[in-house]
Amino acid sequence: MCEDQDRDTRVSNLTARKLKARFGEEIVEVVASGGECTAVCKKERMTEILSFLRAEPDLAYDRLTDVTAVDYSEYMNQASPVRFNVVYHLYSHPRNHRFRVRAQVDEEGCSIASACPVWVGAEWPEREAYDMFGIRFEGHPDLRRILMPVNFKYYPLRKDYPLHGKGERDVIAPEDPGFEGHPFSGEAGAEGDDPISSERMVLNLGPQHPATHGTLRLTLELDGERIVRCIPDIGYLHTGFEKLGEHHTYNQWVTVTDRMNYLSPLSNNIGYALAVEQLMELEVPPRATAVRVILAELSRLADHMVWLGTHALDIGAMTVFLYTFEQRERLYNIFEAVTGARLTTSYTRIGGLGWDVPEDFREIVLEFTGQFPAAMDEVDRLLTRNRIWVDRTKGIGVISAEEAIAWNMTGPMLRGSGVDYDLRKAEPYLGYEDFDFEVPVGENGDVYDRYLVRMEEMRQSTRIIEQAVNRLPDGPVKVDDAKVILPEKDVVYTGMESLIHHFKVTMDAHGLTPPPGEAYVATESPNGELGFYIVSDGSGYAYRLRVRPPSFMNYQAFPQMVEGQMVADAVATLGSVNVIAGELDR
């Protein structure tokens, strides 16, 4: 790990030197902390700066992992001379390295050039930054609100917008200036000489089960049954999780992570805890780390079970659903035995776990992994060479490796397109470098390849789980720091000092207080890269808490994937993306 950190430092220094040499005074400062490097820039030449970072052969930041913003107007209780920073998280596949750029944006004018001409995957995150902060991205192809209603009046993640709203009319009437309509506000017209054969119609698909898997709405323009244009409409489940992150203490917000990807909440817990622990430079005990690995991989299996069963059901294979949900119930029994809950577990703590696993943990996990491969073999026999399944999935929803990277895809979506990228291998965390497993990669980037990738991922997760369980170390599952972790209850009842620590950790002003700074930590969740970007001002609350959700990033390429396909193909393609609405909308 030290060698990796040294290499990252060298690449960061190289990036910073090249930026300063090329752009001079446009680079305000370079900040290094916690193994991460950030270049703070003026906004005027951001398109050139970002294009340079992507095109320079020695740097090759080919993926824009995320775009977000921070309102620094109240940072460290002092008004910043430049209110907003637009934050770009960059990743280089050729160099396996990350770099962060922050562009300063004044409140007056409140605009910056769009990154979409450099990376098409900037489209949705820039729309979200506009929606939440009111920053206009000049040259953006479709700058509209994305999570809030089209007629919402304010920008919720600005510091002057209160948690419970302003208590006045929050919407703009259609006749008022600034009202934004839907892009399909008019009727689809006819093209060509023949008004009958060329007639087009607009169809709403969703937002409801079964075909759209929840609160997803697709507006389709059809030529017969062929999709000419598709516009996803999201935000139906928007619950303001990032805003809540500024008003919850660090451990309180663990319960919110459960409610993002609710099919694998433990993966969310763990990824968030790792980000705060990096800010605080906490080293979790080995037993807690091993348990986290086991639960993360069991969560991957549970998530993939729901995906596989519902995806097959969409295409007409009902029997598979029965197999997969039986396995999911077995997994939920394990989660319940460990955490006391089946769905929203809230088991992880900053600095470890809530409590230790039960005494029979090894036995119940190995009992599950012992029977799981046979169940997967049965599903494989039902689907993989099934003529109907192959016809409905092969050559459908195709996206190439280059397009997948440009659209900021990760996880099974990216690997299905032939890109060998898995954070557990590329940037190991939780000791994944010590486990023997393989990363499955597809070839064609279609629905069928994404199915095969996830099927093999489940087999590889089973290998990881068995290795971790068989060498599960003894010891504590929490850091030995009374200022971070709550003392055990029996000690609190009998010791004054423990009672004081319990009181201080749970109180707002005396609880977890990471030092001022910023950190971005990514983990390989079932759907791809789940990242948490935290800006700390030294208080017990995150000053800014950004979630980089894989569902949100993967889904933005959906219109390209279904253009020219049939309506039924849209259902098959959507199932292969596995969009989780709670994670999508947050």
Helices and strands as residue ranges (DSSP letters): H 2-23, G 24-26, E 27-33, E 36-42, H 46-55, E 63-71, G 72-77, E 84-92, E 97-105, E 111-113, G 120-122, H 123-133, E 136-138, E 201-205, E 217-223, E 226-233, H 241-245, H 254-257, H 265-280, H 286-315, H 318-339, E 348-349, E 352-353, H 361-383, H 387-393, H 401-406, H 411-416, H 423-426, G 432-434, H 447-470, H 489-494, H 496-506, G 508-510, E 517-525, E 528-536, E 542-548, H 550-555, H 558-562, H 567-577, H 581-585
